[in-house]
Amino acid sequence: MQEPWVRSSGYQGIVRLFSLLFTAFVAIAHAQDLPRRGTLGIPLRAAPEAVRTELKIGAQEGLEVIESANGLEKGDVIIGVARESEQSTVGVTPFKSFLEWNELLRAWTDKPLAKLAIKRKGSDGWKELLVDVKIQPKPKDETENYSTLYDFVTSSGHKIRTIVTKPKSPGKHPVLFWIQGINASTVDYPLTAQNYLTRPIKAFADDGYVTVRVEKPGVGDSEGGPARLVGWEEEMDIYRQALKALDKYDFVDRDKVFVFGHSMGGCHAPVVCADVPVKGIITYGTVSNSWLEWAVRAPRIQGILSGQTHAQVDQDVRKTAQFYTYLYTEKRSIAWIKENHPELAKFCDENSPDGVMLGDRSIRYMQEVNDRNFCEWWPKLGKTRVLALFGEFDWIALKEDSTQVADCVNAANPGMADFQIVPQSDHIFEQCSSMKESFANFNRLPANPEIIRIMKEWIARVS
């Protein structure tokens, strides 16, 4: 769910904007244990709805270039990848989802160029072009405060990239271990990149913390995948192995490890940390009830924000409850649902095109999430301190899920958990005055510094 959770493709184009600010990656071979991959060096986001309407493409079928770079112009819309030998758009492979886009690029493992199919708007309308884009080395991330280690752990037989910032001051240091949300997008950027993920991590790296990020299987440098077919249980082990690997670093204070679970990351955190104890866990906008409950209740918030009437929302929620009961509880296939309940066929196509959920996760992943009883795990943490945070204007997560995290912990281990509202904050730590403002301007609002202040003050109090 850092990746924001959305119940239908109608909302995905909005809530996925932030994930497409991530750099697009493609493999380049290097002689090392886990090769670093290259980057296109192009800032991207989902094409705006008005542009998609003009081009007659779906919510995840176009990527807009935000700034002119590497042969592309601001406003260009990427629609596919061509084979190297192609000189026309006949051989273009389009992508139907953002994950398909990443997977297409990963296939260019030994080439200096990627050939992209784009739409470019001129005085006489949109034209389709093929553009050669250079593959570039990823930028190094080193400042006066820290250097960065590009390490790896092995999980399910695959090498998984870990990104560890090491303070330049001597001695052992506390750790902020970041577990990202649901979407399978890269976390590999310099912390100077100024996005919702790097800002809080950089604040801790600059303050003398070791910080740790983990790339998901099939994402960035990591082996495995494809990312959209990875299960939740498989993904969980990459965090378990990365936490265990902290023991090998002589600059880590193992008694002061704090895990931050953003969104879906807050679901992984108690399960992983029950096996590998840490000093504290901070969650933000997570789920603690069943995923089915979230899938039914969140649309009542999102639907109204999108302009639906209450009657329309209620009608959609009834279909949602029916669809997810078959899919999650009864473990029915999409094909079975469409055959036995044709009235849900359109809903199936909107919510699981090509067997993928929420744009980039497998049905298996979502079923495994729903099968987990997270309230079983929070009481198992013993002496681990917990801070459950919820953004005041978060329209993606549900407040009751975060208050329940604290309640579960304190029922078993009194006084070990706190719940706190982050004022004027949405799901990705942006500053806003209402859910409506966040919904309309998602990933375009200024950062809210309150999240960093609250985290640091709580860590200082419980350390």
N, C-alpha and C positions, 0 to 999 in steps of 0.2 A: 504493500500500500504506500511506499515512498513514491513509492510509486503509486499515485492516486488510484482509488478504487472506483470504478464506474460500472453501472449495471447495463448500459447499452451503448452501441456505437455512436449514438447521437451525442453522447457526452464525452466520448473518448477523445475527440479532436481537441476539446478544450483542455481537459485535465492532463493530456499527454504533452502539452506544449513544453513544460519544463524539462521532460526527459529528453527532448530533442535538441536542447541546448548542448547536450553532451556531444563531444567530438566523435565523428564517424571513424571507425577503425578498420584497418585492413592489414593482413599479415605481411611481414618482411622477415626473411631469414637472417639470423645472427648465430654465431657460434657461442652459445652459452647454455646453461642448464634449462632455462625456460626463456626462449627468445623474446625480446621486446618487439612488439609490432609497431607498424607505422601508423600515421594518421593522415587524413586528407587535409587537416588544418582548416576546415570550413565550419563556421558556426551555423547550425541548422535549427529549425523548429518545424512543427507541423504547419502545413500551408493553411492560411486563414480560410474560414468558411466561404467568404466571398470569392476567393481565388478558386477554391475547389469547385464551387458552383459554376464558375466560368469555364473551367477545364473539364467539368463533368467527371470528377474523380472522387473516390471515397474518402472517408475521414482520415485514413492512414496511408493513402496512396500518393502523397506528395510531400516533399520536404522543401521548405522555403529557405533560401540563402539569406541570412540576416545581414552579413557584411561582405562586400566584394573581396574575394580571396582566391588564389590558386586557379586562375582562369575562369572563375565564375563571377557573375555580377549580382549585386544586391537585388533581390526580388526574383531571381531565377528560381524555378521549381524543378527539383530533381524527380524524375518519374520512373527511372530504371537504370540498369547497368547493362552495357553491351559487351559482347565478346571482343577481344582485342583486335581481331581481324576485320570486324564489321565496319563498313563505311556508310551504312544507312541504318535507319531505325528499325528495319525489318527484323534484325537479330537481337533486339533489345529484350531483356528479361525484366518485366515490371515487378514491383513489390506490392503486396496487398497489406502488409503490416510493417511497422517499424523494425520488428525483429527480423523479418525477411530481408529488409534492407541491409542490416548488419551482417546477416549470414551471406548475402551476395558478395559483399565486400571482402569478407574473410576468405573467400575462394581465391582471391588474387594474392597468393602467398609469395610468388617469386617474380613479380612484375614491378617495374618502376612507375607504371602509370595505371590509372583506372579510367575506363572510358564510360562516361555517364551520359545518359539521355536526359535532356532537360527541356523545359518549356521556357522561352524567353519572350517577354512582351515588348513589342515595338510599336511604332506609330500605326502600323497596319494590323495590329492584333498579335496573338500568340503564335510563335513558330517553334517547331520541334527541332532540336539540334543535338549533335553528338559532340562532347567536349572531353579532351584528354586532360586529366587532372593528376598532378604529380603526387606520388606517395612521399611523405616527409617523415623524418625521425620524430619521435615524440620529444617534446621539450624536457630538459632536465629540471628538477625541482630542488633547488638549493638556495638558502638564504643565509644571512648572518646568524640566524637563530637555530637552524636545523639543516641536516642533509637527509636525503631520502634513499632508503634501501629497497630495491625491487627484488623481493625474495619470493619463495613459493612454498606451499605445503602440498602433500599428496593426499587426495581424497577420492575414494572409489576408483583408484587406479589412474587418476588424472592429476597432472601438475596444475595447481591453482595459484594464480598470482596474488601475493600479498604486498601491500605498499605500506612501508613503515617509515615514519619520520623519526629521526634520531636527534635529540637536542645536542648542540655543540658544547654545552657546559658539561663538566665532568660529573661522575657519580651516577647513582641510580635515580630513575625518574618515574613518576606516576604515569599511568597509561589511560588514554581514551580509545576504546576499541569500538569502531563504528560498524553497525549492522544496518545495511540499507533496506529500503522497502521492497515492494513486490515486483516492480518492473526490472527486467533483465537488461539494464543499461550500464555502461561503464562507470566506474568510480575513479578512473585513472586520469586525473588532471593535476597540473601544478596547483597548489593551494592558493596561488594568486589569481586563479581563474574567475573569481567573483561570481559564483553561482550559489544556490541555496545550500548545497552540500559542503562546498569548500570553505565558506565563511566561518561557520562554527568550528570546523576542524582546525583551520588556520589559527583561530583565536587561542586554541589550546596548544598547538605546536609552538606558537610564539611565546607561550607562557611556560615553556619548559617541560611540556608533556611529550611522551612518546605517543604518536597517534598511529592507528592501524586501520587499514581498509582492506577488504577482500573482494576480488573480482569473482563473479559467478561463473560456473562452468559454461564454456562456449562464448564467453564475453571477454573483450580486450585480449590480453595475453594468455588467458587461461585455456587449458585443454578441455576436452569434453564437449558436451552439447550435442545437437544444437540447443541453444539456451531455452527456446520456447517449449522443448520437450522434456526438460529436466523436472524431476519431481521435488516436492517440498522436503521430504525426508533426505533425499540426496543432497539438496542444497544445504540443509541444516548441518551436515557433517563438515562442510568447508569451514564453518565458523568454529566448530568444535576443534578441528585440527589446528586452525590458526591461533586459537586461544592457548592450546597446549604448547605451541611452538614458541610462545613468549619466554618459556623457561631457558631457551638457549641464548638469549640476549643478556649480556652482563650489565647493560645500561638500564634494564627494566627493574622497577621496584614491584615485585610480584605481589606484595601485600597491598598495593594501591592501584589495582586494575579496576577501571570503571567502564562498563559496557553501555553504549548508547544504542537503543533499538528504535529506529524510526519506522513508524507504521507497521508493516509486516515484520520488520526487524524486531519489534517488541514481542512478536509471537515466538520467534526463534529464541530470544534471550533466556527465558526461564528454563527451557528444555536444555539448552546448551550449558547454561551455568549451573544447573543441577548436577551435571557431570564434571564440570571444570569450574570450581568455585572462584568467585571474584569478590572484591570489596563492595561494589555497588552496581546497580543497574538503573539506568534512566530510560524510561520509555516516553514516546511522544506520539499521540494519535494512533494508538494500537487497537487491537481487537482482543477481547478476553472471553466473549461469548462465542457461540458457534458462528462460522462464516455464513451459514444459512440465515441466521438472525440478522446479521449485518446486511446481507443482500436484500432482505425484505424491508428493512427499516430505513436504510440510507436513501432509497429512491423517494421517500416522502419529503426529504429535505431537498435533494437535488432536483426533483421534478418541479417543485414550486419555483426554485431559483431559475430554472430554464424556461419558465413561462407557462407551464401547464396549469390547468385548473385542478382543483382538488378532486373533482370527479375523474378527470383523465389520469391523475396520479393513482387514484384508488383502482382504476381499471388495470393500469400497468402493474401495480403491486400484486394484484390477484394472479396475473399471468406469471409474474416473477416467482411467487410462492409455489405455484404449480410446477413451473419449469425446474427450479432448483431442488424441489423435493424429489422429482424423478432423477435428476442428475446426481445429486449429492447423497441423498438418503437411500434411494433404491439402486443407485449405481447404474442407471440406464444409459444407453448410448444416445448421442444426438440423433442418429438414424432411427432408433426405436421411438424416441419422442415424436419425431416428425411423422413417422408412419402411423403411430397409434393416437396421436393428438395433432392432427393437421392444423387445428386452430392455433397451435403454437409454432408452426413452421417458420413464419416470419420472425418471431421472437428468437427462435433458435439461430437463424441466419444472422440476426443482429448481434446476438450475444456470444456466439461461438462460430464465427466464420472459419472454415477449414479446421475445425476442431481445436481452436485456440481461444482462451478466455482472456478478457481484459487487454486484448491487443498483443500479449506476448507470453502468456502462461498456459501450460497444458491443462487439459481436464483432469489428468491424474494429479497434478500439482494442487489444483483447487479442491479436489476430493480429499486429498491427504490433509489439507488445512482444515477442512470441515470435520474430519474425523477426530482431530485433536481436541481433547478437553483441556483447555489452557488453565482452567481453574484448579486442575489437579497439580499443576506444576509450580505455580507461585508459592504455595505453602511449603514446598520442598527445599527452599533456598536457605533455610536456617539463619545463619548470621549475616547473610548478604543484605545490605541496605538497599531500599528501592524507592525511587522517585517516579511517580506516574504523572506525566505532564499532558495537558490538553490545551490546544490553542483556542482562545475565546471564540474565534470566528472560523473554526475548522468545519467545513461543510462536507468533508469526505469521511472522517471518522465519527464515532459516536461517543459523547462524553461519558455515558454510563459504562462503557468498556474500560475507560481509564480509571474511573472511581472504583470499579470492581477489582482492578489489579491491586490497589492499595488495601481494599477490604479483605481480599483473599490472603495477602501477606500478613496483615495485622491480626486476623482471626487465628492464625497458627503461631505467629511470632509477634506478640504485641509490641507496638512502637517501632517496628523495623521499616515501615513504609510511610511515605507521605504522598499526598495528592496536591497538585497545584495547577491553577489556571495560568496560562501565559497570556497576559492581556494584549488585545489588539493584534492577535497572531492567527495566521491560517495554517493549513496543513504543511506548507513548506517554509514556515518561519518568516513569512512576509508580513509587513505591517499594514493593517487595514482597519477600517472603521465598522465593517459589517460583513456578513457572509455574502451579501449581494455584491459588494465591491470586490471581494476576492474572486467570486465566481466569474465576474465580468472581466477581470484583469489578471487572471491567474498567471503567475510567473512574470508579471510585468510591474510588480509593486516593489517598493524598497524593502530591504532586509529589516527585520525587527531585532534590535540588539538585546531585547529582554531575555530571549532564550539563553544567550551566553551568560548573562549576569546571573540568572536563576540557577543554571547548572553549576557555575563556579562557586556560588555562595553555598549551595547545598553540599557540594563535595568538600568544601572547607569545613563545614559543620560536622560531617559524619566521619571525616578522616581521623 
